[in-house]
Amino acid sequence: MTANSERERWEWTPEVGAGPLRFGMSPTDVAVALQVVAPQEQVGGPYGQENFAETG
């Protein structure tokens, strides 16, 4: 964990999103926005959400 002064600060916009994330984004869009590799294995989840297996 980094010191607070070193952390990126995200702004939250009601009904829009937070930082680079927007409501309704696909898992691929989220991975691109967060600059991470998309998860490889879906493990399912309630309410139509997509949970991914823990990696690392």
Helices and strands as residue ranges (DSSP letters): G 4-6, E 12-13, E 17-18, E 21-22, H 27-33, G 46-48
